[in-house]
Amino acid sequence: MSLPDTMRAVEISKAGGPEVLTPVERPVPEPGHGDILIKLAYAGVNRPDALQRAGAYAPPPTASDLPGLEGAGEVVAVGPGVTGVSVGDQVCALLPGGGYAEYVVTPAAHALPVPKGMGLKEAACLPETYFTVWSNVFMRGGLTAGERFLVHGGSSGIGTTAIQLANTLGARVFTTAGSDEKCAVCRELGAEVAINYREQDFVEVMGEAGGANLILDMVGGEYIPRNIKALADEGRMVHIAFLTGPKAEVNFAQIMARRLTVTGSTLRPQSDAAKARIAEELREHVWPLLEAGRVKPIMDSTYPLDEAAKAHAHMESSTHIGKIVLEV
């Protein structure tokens, strides 16, 4: 296949608001050892992209400076040492960066086949959220059937994914969201209880239910001590983001006396090998659920690549339900 020398992309011209996202021409990247080159059809838009745009989430030294951590398309070239992936395969992939572009390079071990019966637009929504949810809720958090699971931000891409997976695998799901409409969507996806945080106190609701065995939190700030109160004895709390800040005053005596576990992770800084292990777990445990239609990506809206700034403004308005994608 003959490849062009340059491609359309969207770069971060300087740290700032959505308006700093600028359409440009860039050289088409070349795959290195173990890498594949994907011609993207769609790219997912995620909160870490906005953090990078604002200057608060620098890419790893070896990654592209372009935003974009997930996408789906066709493999058009493979680097040395690649097995199991061939030119012409349709894949979705976790990306080290560079997704806001026509072509992107990523390790072959971080790519998964587009699930049978699913389009590229839907598949582009899978990697960042499913890698994050599976690794934090099930691998790190150890959620099991019958446990009470609370996920904040239930109508977000992470939230809609966590609700479906936890419910499908037998947990009792509780969630918070910011409107009655969003709460209704969460219940439709499998939440036993959806708490409108503008009207109810999730600490009280969880206390009446016996406390959460596991909480997935992306809010931080004042939610941190409240989460601790909402946990059952021997409960676990997993942090994946801090939308309202990473600092809080915490009474660690509660953690000791009630034998609580507080942990967390971010996906991007983890090693290629660690991400490959998550991909293999997804292939084994989650891809069959997607292909059977038992879980699915929840779509909000699609924007052309050149309108990435509008997509970011929409995401940061917090009015969306589910995933936002860029059509490349």
N, C-alpha and C positions, 0 to 999 in steps of 0.2 A: 504494500500500500504506500502510495506517495503521500508524504506529509508536508504541510506548508512549513515555511520557516517562522512565521509569526502567527499570533492568535489574538483574539479579543479577550480582554480581561478587565477586572475592576480592582483597582489598587486603593490603598489608604494613603492619600496625599499628605496628610499630617494627622496628628491626634485631634479628635474632635467629635462632633455630632455626625448624623447620617450624611450631611452634605459633603463631607470630606471623601466619600467614596466616589472615585473618578474612573470612568471608562478610559482604557489605554490599549495600546498594542504592546505585546510582549513576545519574546522568543518562545517557541514551543520547547518545553523541557524534554530532556532525554532520560530514559530509564537507566539506572545504574544496576549493579549486581542485586538480584533478587527483586527488582522493581518491575512494575508494569506501567505503561502509558495508556491512559483512558481518554477517549474523546467523549466528553461529558454531554449528556442530554439535559440533565437537571442537577442542581446543587441545592442542598439544604441550607437554611438560614437558622443560626442558633445563637443563643445568648453569648457564648464565648467569642463569636465573631464581633459582636458589639463591644465587648470588653477589649478586644484587640484594637478595634477602631478607636476606642477612647484612650488608648495608650496604657491599659491596665493589665494586658495579658500578652506578653511578648511571645512570638513563636520561638520554638527551639532553634539553636544556631544553624542546624542543617536543613531546616524547613523553609519553604517558600514564604516570602513576606506577604503574599496575597492571602486574604481571608478565605475561609471555606474549609470545613472539616468533614464534609460528607458529600457524596454525589453518586450518580449512576450513569452508565453509558456503555460504550463498546471498547474493548481492549484493541488497540491499534498497533502496539509494539510491546515486546517483552525484553527485559534485560538478561544478561548472563545468569545462569543458575536458577531460572524460574521453572518450576514444574507444577503441573496441575491447573495451569491457566494458559489459554492459547489466544492468539490473535483471532478476533471475531466473536469471542465470548461476551455476553452481556452480563455485567457485574454491577454491584453496588459496593462501595468501599469507604472505610474510614480513612481520612486523609490527614497528613501531617500539617496541612495548609494548602493553599493554592486552588481551592475549589471554585472560586469566582473567576472561572476562565474556561475557554473551550477545551483545553487539554490539561491533564494533571498527572503527576507521577506519584505513585504510592507503593509500599511494599506489597507484593503479591499475596503474602500471608494475611493481609488486612482486608482482602477483597472476598466477597461471598457472591454466589450466583444469584441473579434476580429470582426471587421465589416464583415458582410455577403459577401462572394465572395472574401475575401482578405486572403492571406497567412500570416503565422507567421512572415516571414522576413519583409514584408511590414508593418505589424502591429507594429513591434518593433520600427519603425521609427516615430510613431505617438505621443506618450505621451509628451515628453519633448518639441517638437516643437509646437504641437497643444495647449497644456496647456499654453505655453508662448505666442503664437500669439493671441489666443482667449482672454486671460486675459488682455493683454496689448493693443491690437488694438481695441477690441470691448468693454470689460468691463471697462477698465481704460481710453482708448483713445476715446471711444464713436463714432467710425466711423459709418457713415450712408450712405445710397444709395445716389449717386450723388456727394459725396464729393471727392476732389482730395487728394489722399493718396500716399505719397512717402515712400518707404522702401529701405534702403540701403542694399547692399549685396544680391541682388535679386536672385543670383544663389545658395545661401547657403540653408541649410535645413530650417532655419527660413524664408528666403526670398521666396523660392518657395512655402512654405505654405501660407505666408501672401499674396502673389500675387493672388493665387487661391481663397482663402477665400474672400478677398476684392472684387475681380472681380465678383465672383459668387453672392455676396450679394449686387452688384449694384454700388460699388464705381468706380471712375476713378483711375487707378493704374499707378503710375510712379515708376521707380526703377533705381538704379545704379548698374553697374557691371564692371568688369575689362577687358573684352575682347568682341570683336564682337560676338564670338561664345556664350558666356554667355548671352549677350544681346538678341541674337536670341532666346535662350531658354526661357528667361523671357517673350518675346513677345508671344511666342507660348502658354505660361501658362496664358496669359490674361493681361499682362502689355500693356497699351496704348502707353507708351513711355519708352524705355529702354536707359539709358544714359551711354555710355562708359566713366567712370570718368577719364580715361587717356587722353581723347580727347576733352571732353566737360565739361563745368562748370554747375553743377546741379542747382546752384543758379540762373543763367541766364535762364536756361530752365524752371524752376518752375516760375520764375518771368513772363516770357512770357505767361505762362498758367494761371496766376492769383494767384499764390502762393499755397502752400500746406495747406489744412485744417488740416491734420494730418501727422506727420513724425514719423516713427519707426526707431530708430537709435541704432546701435550696434558698431559704430566706435568711437565716442567720439573725444577727442583731438581737432584738428583744425576744425573738422566738427561741433562742437557745435555752435560757432558764425555764421558759414555759414548756418546751419540749421535755426537759428533764422531769418536770412535774407530771407530764402527761404519760410518761413511761410506766409500765408495770414493773414490779420487782424483777431484776435480772433482764430488763429490757435493753435494747440496743438502739443507738441513734447514729445514723450515717449522714454526714454532710457532703454535699456535692457542689454547693455554691453559696454565696453570701450576698444576696441581692440588697440587703439592708446593712451589710457590714459584718466583719469577722470577729468583732469584739463584744464581749458581754461579761457581766459579773456573775459568777457561778459558785454555788455552794457545793464544794466537792465532798462535803460530809454526806450529802444525799447519794452521790455516786458510790461512795464506799459502803454506806449502810444498806443500800438497796441493790448493791452488786450490779451496777449499770455499766454498760460499755458505750463509750463515745469514740467514734472513729470517722473516717471520711477519706475521700480521694478525689483527685482530678485525673482525667483521662490522658490529656495531651502529653504531659511530661513522662508518662510511663514508657518503659523500654519497648522496642519492637517485638521482642519475644513475649512480653506480658500481653500486649495487644493481640498477638497471634493466638495465645491461649484463650483469650476471651472469644475470638472469632471461631475457634474450634468448638467451644461450648455452645455458642449460638447455633452453629451448623447442626450440632447434635440435638440440642434441646428445644430451640426456638424456631428454626426454619420449618420443621414439620408442622408446628402450630400455625405459622403464617400460610403455608401452602394448603392447610386444611380449612383456612378461614376462621380459625378460633380466636386469633388476634389479628389486628390490622392497623396500619397507620391512619391517623385521623388528620384529614387535610383541611387547612384553612384557606390558603390563597396562593396564587402563582403570579410572579412578576418577571418581566424580561430581565436578562442579565444587566442591561444598561440602566435599569431602574432599581438597582440594589439599594440605593439610598431610600427609596420609598418603602421597600421591604423592611429595612431596619426601623424606619419611623413607625411602621405599623406594628412591628414586634415590640418596640419599646412603649407603645401605647397600652400594651397589655389587654387589648380588646379582642385578640385573636383566640381561637379555640383550635388547638392542634398545631400542625406544622405549616410553615411558610417555605416555599421553594422558589428558586430562580430557574427560568427556562433558558438554557444556554443555546 
